[in-house]
Amino acid sequence: MHIVVVGGGVVGVTTAWELNRRGHQVTVIERHDVAGNETSKGNAAQRSYGVVYPWADPSMVFKALPWLFKQDGPLKLRMPPSVEAVKFMFATLRYAWSPGLFGLNRRAMLRLGIHSRERFLKLEQELDLEFDGDHKGLLHLASTPEALEGYRDVHNLLTELGIPSRLLSPEQVREVEPGMVGGGPLYGALSYDTDGTGDCHLFSRALANACEEKGVEFRYNVEVDNLIAGEHRVDAVALRNADGEREILKADAFVISAGCWSPTLVRPIGLDLPIYPIKGYSITVPLKNQEHAPFSTIHDDNYKVVSTRLGDRLRATGFVELADFNRDIPEARIATIRKSVESRYPGCADLDAAETWTGFRPMTPDGPAIIGQGPRENLYLNTGHGTFGWTLSAGSADVIARVIDGETSPVNLDAFRPGRFQE
Ligand SMILES: Cc1cc2nc3c(=O)[nH]c(=O)nc-3n(C[C@H](O)[C@H](O)[C@H](O)COP(=O)(O)OP(=O)(O)OC[C@H]3O[C@@H](n4cnc5c(N)ncnc54)[C@H](O)[C@@H]3O)c2cc1C
């Protein structure tokens, strides 16, 4: 089959790779001039298979409210909020308060996480891609006794699902992370032993190159304006290049992996995808003192900032902000991220010289991504991966490729079904 994938972020590129492996002819349409240049560019770099959880977390609803009013608080809401932001928040509350839903969705996402880890390991065996990738584990620090207590439940759930994790004392944390010489509060940590890291942007570009070598066509600087669909099938996509030239591209099947921009493509054919762009920020900086840098990746629950080692660089990321598609980078946000890094890894890098970035998590109001067949027989979706698209990309790509080929998915896809927001 000739299959068009709309979007060349990490999800579109991994999807293209899996479809090509299965013998399909694949064309990827990407409006940027390289792959992985939107949300997949400057993310926290964690392949956190054991951490994945739904956005609509009932335990967060009351905890999160005071964060809105704290200078360094991780949650931000642009005032006055837009209609879209308010609608998204209400939808989130509805899902958070649906009895039992969080637990079901969390298990579904963790199972996809386990599958994604397997697919990444396979892919990395097959291809020698350079993306500063590793699987050296991940630490969630506990800066309060209550945080450590909360990690016990997570540890039990992971054990039940066969995902290795350990609760560490502060002394053990310092052994695992000898560079963490700062004096931030520390009561212990949960170690996700088999989780990993990697530069998602480098990976997307390297995998796109590997795809091209295998015959996948990447059409860069080309935007899909709309789908051309009949009652039962999508016939083509209407394209426009940087010079404004238009073209109709026909194919046998279509996959939408356009991240935050997916809803506008499918709304005209009757599918409502309530994906909202949840903004975050990152800094990336060369390390000047490698011994005092993170060994792998740590989540500092004191500031809710993630610091990740990427070879000889440090990436630190934070904030969950509802500001629609606003791309400003206020100095106050970057200052909080710097403060977190300095409190744990003082002197590891010249943080004032860091490259800054902002991007939008393609978030669904319940949390699971949107994976499966759409409202036409040859239309498929692999999008809405929110906070965990890098982590889940390899698994979701394999799953959607199997769905397209009419095979049974190794992961139950109920939680991810595209039509769930209209039920
Ligand atoms: C601050 C922050 C930290 C994060 N940290 C992590 C992390 O540590 N681990 C993790 O797993 N995830 C993390 N994420 C989430 C992760 O980055 C995303 O889930 C993932 O990048 C989404 O990939 P995607 O391919 O779906 O979307 P994108 O990367 O946004 O790709 C979509 C692509 O589609 C293209 N496109 C859109 N519309 C069109 C069109 N009409 N025509 C042509 N092209 C189009 C866009 O240009 C874009 O390149 C983080 C996100 C943020 C913002």
Ligand as a Chemical Component Dictionary entry (heavy atoms), coordinates in Angstrom:
data_LIG
# 
_chem_comp.id                   LIG 
_chem_comp.type                 NON-POLYMER 
_chem_comp.pdbx_formal_charge   0 
_chem_comp.three_letter_code    LIG 
# 
loop_
_chem_comp_atom.comp_id 
_chem_comp_atom.atom_id 
_chem_comp_atom.alt_atom_id 
_chem_comp_atom.type_symbol 
_chem_comp_atom.charge 
_chem_comp_atom.model_Cartn_x 
_chem_comp_atom.model_Cartn_y 
_chem_comp_atom.model_Cartn_z 
_chem_comp_atom.pdbx_ordinal 
LIG C1  C1  C 0 8.634  20.610 27.864 1  
LIG C2  C2  C 0 8.343  19.238 27.328 2  
LIG C3  C3  C 0 8.998  18.144 27.883 3  
LIG C4  C4  C 0 8.713  16.860 27.404 4  
LIG N1  N1  N 0 9.424  15.804 27.897 5  
LIG C5  C5  C 0 9.195  14.555 27.425 6  
LIG C6  C6  C 0 9.962  13.454 27.881 7  
LIG O1  O1  O 0 10.915 13.604 28.648 8  
LIG N2  N2  N 0 9.636  12.215 27.431 9  
LIG C7  C7  C 0 8.614  12.015 26.556 10 
LIG O2  O2  O 0 8.323  10.875 26.236 11 
LIG N3  N3  N 0 7.917  13.056 26.042 12 
LIG C8  C8  C 0 8.182  14.313 26.471 13 
LIG N4  N4  N 0 7.475  15.367 25.984 14 
LIG C9  C9  C 0 6.410  15.112 25.036 15 
LIG C10 C10 C 0 6.953  14.788 23.666 16 
LIG O3  O3  O 0 7.926  15.723 23.291 17 
LIG C11 C11 C 0 5.774  14.793 22.673 18 
LIG O4  O4  O 0 4.750  13.952 23.132 19 
LIG C12 C12 C 0 6.230  14.302 21.299 20 
LIG O5  O5  O 0 7.332  15.065 20.847 21 
LIG C13 C13 C 0 5.086  14.408 20.319 22 
LIG O6  O6  O 0 5.575  13.988 19.074 23 
LIG P1  P1  P 0 4.676  14.137 17.770 24 
LIG O7  O7  O 0 5.439  13.588 16.656 25 
LIG O8  O8  O 0 3.313  13.606 18.062 26 
LIG O9  O9  O 0 4.465  15.712 17.653 27 
LIG P2  P2  P 0 5.460  16.804 17.031 28 
LIG O10 O10 O 0 6.847  16.552 17.429 29 
LIG O11 O11 O 0 4.892  18.141 17.350 30 
LIG O12 O12 O 0 5.353  16.506 15.503 31 
LIG C14 C14 C 0 4.219  16.825 14.736 32 
LIG C15 C15 C 0 4.740  17.281 13.403 33 
LIG O13 O13 O 0 3.666  17.473 12.515 34 
LIG C16 C16 C 0 3.957  18.577 11.695 35 
LIG N5  N5  N 0 2.696  19.081 11.166 36 
LIG C17 C17 C 0 1.628  19.491 11.888 37 
LIG N6  N6  N 0 0.623  19.837 11.069 38 
LIG C18 C18 C 0 1.074  19.628 9.815  39 
LIG C19 C19 C 0 0.485  19.800 8.541  40 
LIG N7  N7  N 0 -0.775 20.235 8.390  41 
LIG N8  N8  N 0 1.228  19.523 7.447  42 
LIG C20 C20 C 0 2.516  19.057 7.588  43 
LIG N9  N9  N 0 3.112  18.867 8.774  44 
LIG C21 C21 C 0 2.393  19.160 9.871  45 
LIG C22 C22 C 0 4.658  19.533 12.639 46 
LIG O14 O14 O 0 5.442  20.469 11.946 47 
LIG C23 C23 C 0 5.469  18.598 13.507 48 
LIG O15 O15 O 0 6.791  18.427 13.055 49 
LIG C24 C24 C 0 7.747  16.677 26.410 50 
LIG C25 C25 C 0 7.121  17.782 25.838 51 
LIG C26 C26 C 0 7.432  19.058 26.275 52 
LIG C27 C27 C 0 6.772  20.237 25.650 53 
# 
loop_
_chem_comp_bond.comp_id 
_chem_comp_bond.atom_id_1 
_chem_comp_bond.atom_id_2 
_chem_comp_bond.value_order 
_chem_comp_bond.pdbx_ordinal 
LIG C1  C2  SING 1  
LIG C2  C3  SING 2  
LIG C2  C26 DOUB 3  
LIG C3  C4  DOUB 4  
LIG C4  N1  SING 5  
LIG C4  C24 SING 6  
LIG N1  C5  DOUB 7  
LIG C5  C6  SING 8  
LIG C5  C8  SING 9  
LIG C6  O1  DOUB 10 
LIG C6  N2  SING 11 
LIG N2  C7  SING 12 
LIG C7  O2  DOUB 13 
LIG C7  N3  SING 14 
LIG N3  C8  DOUB 15 
LIG C8  N4  SING 16 
LIG N4  C9  SING 17 
LIG N4  C24 SING 18 
LIG C9  C10 SING 19 
LIG C10 O3  SING 20 
LIG C10 C11 SING 21 
LIG C11 O4  SING 22 
LIG C11 C12 SING 23 
LIG C12 O5  SING 24 
LIG C12 C13 SING 25 
LIG C13 O6  SING 26 
LIG O6  P1  SING 27 
LIG P1  O7  DOUB 28 
LIG P1  O8  SING 29 
LIG P1  O9  SING 30 
LIG O9  P2  SING 31 
LIG P2  O10 DOUB 32 
LIG P2  O11 SING 33 
LIG P2  O12 SING 34 
LIG O12 C14 SING 35 
LIG C14 C15 SING 36 
LIG C15 O13 SING 37 
LIG C15 C23 SING 38 
LIG O13 C16 SING 39 
LIG C16 N5  SING 40 
LIG C16 C22 SING 41 
LIG N5  C17 SING 42 
LIG N5  C21 SING 43 
LIG C17 N6  DOUB 44 
LIG N6  C18 SING 45 
LIG C18 C19 SING 46 
LIG C18 C21 DOUB 47 
LIG C19 N7  SING 48 
LIG C19 N8  DOUB 49 
LIG N8  C20 SING 50 
LIG C20 N9  DOUB 51 
LIG N9  C21 SING 52 
LIG C22 O14 SING 53 
LIG C22 C23 SING 54 
LIG C23 O15 SING 55 
LIG C24 C25 DOUB 56 
LIG C25 C26 SING 57 
LIG C26 C27 SING 58 
# 
